[in-house]
Amino acid sequence: MIAYKLMRQRKDGTLGPLFINRRLRVPIGEWMEAEDHPTKGYAHRPGWHCTFTPWAPHLKQKNGQFAPDRIWAVVKVDDYDIYDRPLSQGGSWILARQLKVLSTFSAYLF
């Protein structure tokens, strides 16, 4: 299934997670298995957190814009569960065990 994932784009152009396991480098075009990294202060929800649409209002800065290093990735996911969240958190999330980044686009488009 095709989904969307908000990611961090480093100054060197590589992609990585926003919060959990921030040092991980996520390549474009390669399947990756989700890892489980319980982190203090975060709910334990293992898997790649993705959305059905490129919309995550709870991750915007106070001025209503995304941080400049955030970018949307169009991803293909496999072996996933759907996790219902409130609309204020973008609605349903996809928690995938496998993910492949297909392409990216600027979060400033939204």
C-alpha positions in Angstrom: 0.0 0.0 0.0 1.1 3.6 -0.7 1.3 5.9 2.4 3.0 9.0 3.5 5.7 9.5 6.2 6.9 12.8 7.6 10.7 12.6 7.9 13.7 14.7 8.7 16.0 15.7 5.9 19.5 16.3 7.1 21.8 18.9 5.6 23.6 16.2 3.7 20.3 15.2 2.1 19.8 11.9 3.9 16.5 11.0 5.5 15.8 10.0 9.0 13.0 9.6 11.6 11.7 12.8 13.4 11.9 11.6 17.0 12.7 7.9 17.7 16.1 6.5 16.6 17.1 9.9 15.0 20.5 8.6 13.9 19.0 6.0 11.5 19.5 6.8 7.9 16.6 5.8 5.7 17.6 5.2 2.1 15.3 5.8 -0.9 14.3 2.7 -2.8 15.2 0.0 -0.3 12.9 -2.0 2.0 13.6 -1.5 5.7 12.3 -3.5 8.6 10.9 -1.5 11.6 12.9 -1.6 14.7 11.6 -1.4 18.3 13.1 1.5 20.3 11.1 2.1 23.5 11.7 5.8 24.4 10.9 7.6 27.6 8.2 10.2 27.1 6.7 8.5 24.0 3.9 5.9 23.8 5.2 2.5 22.8 3.9 1.9 19.3 6.5 -0.1 17.4 6.6 0.2 13.6 7.0 2.9 10.9 4.3 5.5 11.6 2.7 6.6 8.4 -0.5 8.3 7.3 -3.0 7.8 4.5 -2.6 11.4 3.3 0.3 13.9 3.8 -1.3 15.5 6.8 0.0 15.5 10.4 -1.3 18.7 12.0 0.1 17.7 15.4 3.6 17.9 14.1 3.5 21.5 12.8 5.3 24.3 14.7 3.3 26.9 16.6 3.1 29.2 13.5 1.3 26.5 11.6 4.3 25.6 9.4 6.5 22.5 9.4 10.2 22.9 10.6 12.5 23.5 7.6 14.1 20.1 7.9 10.9 18.2 7.6 9.9 16.5 4.3 7.1 14.2 3.3 8.1 10.8 1.9 5.8 8.8 -0.4 6.3 5.3 0.9 5.3 1.7 0.2 4.4 -0.2 3.3 3.8 -3.9 4.0 2.7 -5.9 7.0 0.9 -3.1 8.8 -1.8 -2.4 11.3 -4.1 0.6 11.3 -4.2 2.6 14.5 -7.1 5.0 15.1 -6.1 8.5 16.3 -8.0 11.7 16.6 -8.3 14.1 13.7 -6.1 16.6 15.6 -3.4 14.0 15.1 -4.1 13.4 11.4 -6.7 10.6 11.9 -5.8 7.0 11.4 -2.1 6.0 11.4 -0.5 3.1 9.6 2.0 1.2 11.7 4.1 -0.8 9.2 6.7 -3.4 9.8 8.3 -2.8 6.4 8.7 0.4 4.6 10.3 1.6 1.3 10.7 5.3 0.5 9.7 5.9 -3.1 10.1 9.7 -3.4 9.9 12.9 -1.3 8.4 16.4 -1.5 8.4 19.5 0.6 6.3 19.7 3.7 5.9 23.4 3.0 3.3 22.5 0.3 0.8 21.9 3.1 
